[in-house]
Amino acid sequence: MLEERQVRFDGEIEAISVSTIDLFGRKYVSGLRLQQADGTYLNLGYCHPDTEMLLVTLNGPDYLIGFHVALDERGVRGLRVLWPDERLSE
């Protein structure tokens, strides 16, 4: 691991979606949309519905402990959710 950052959210997160953009013929992650249990959203970065896709849904006692991030010299190319039992999302 090269770096670690921690963030805690006050609400229960039900789903995480990711937005992408195309730069120089490659896809990059531009933002995350976190859907909370009360129906509100937290947007991180630049989120746009036309390129947004569902990353994970969290059910009941499920919770995530982090992300695995794939980077290149221009930004974030990939993102996977890390679960407490060390499983990774697709």
N, C-alpha and C positions, 0 to 999 in steps of 0.2 A: 504494500500500500504506500502510495506516495503522499497523499494528503487525506485528512479527515476533517469534516465539518459537521456540526450538529445543529439541528433546528427542531424545536418542539411546537406543535400546533395545539391551540386551545380546544378546538372542536374535534369530533370524531370524523375521520376521513372515510368516505364510502367508495370513491373511485378517483383514479388519476388518469388524465388524458394528456397526450403530448402533441404539440404542434411542430411542424417542420417547415423549412424553407429550402429552396434549391439555390446553391451558390457554386459557380464554377463547375457545373455539371455533377455536383454531389449534394446529397440531402444532409441537412444539419438540423439539430433540435433547436427551436427558437423559444419554446415556452412550455410550461406545465400548467394544467388547470386541475385543481384539487376540489372535488365535490364533497361538501360536508353533509352530515346527517340532516341538518336543518334546511337543506336545499340551497344554501349559499355556496359560492365558489371563491376560491383563492387563486388568483392568477399570478404566476411567476414568469417573468420574461414576456415575450411577445406571443400572445395566443390568438389564433385565427381559426374559426370553425371550418373553413374550406379544406384545410390540410390536417385537421385534428383527428387523432385516432385514440381509442381507449387503450391504455397501457395495462391497467389492472382494476378489478373491483375488490373491495375488502368486505368480507361478510362476517358478521358477529364478532367472535374473538380474534379474527385475523388482524394482524398489524404488521407493518413493515419496519425494518430496522435500518434500512439504508438503500443506496443505489450503487450499482456498478456502472461506471461511465466510460465510454470509449471516446477518446479525443484524438484529433489530429492537429496540425499547426493552425487551422482556422476556426476550430470550435468543437462542439459536442456532436459526434456522429451517431452515437447509440446510447441507449439507457435501458437498464434492467433493474427490477425491484429485487431487493434482498430480503428474504423472510428470516424469522428467528431460527429456524432449523437449517439455515444456510442454503435453502432452495433459491433459485433465481427465476424471475418471470421470463417469458419469451421475448 
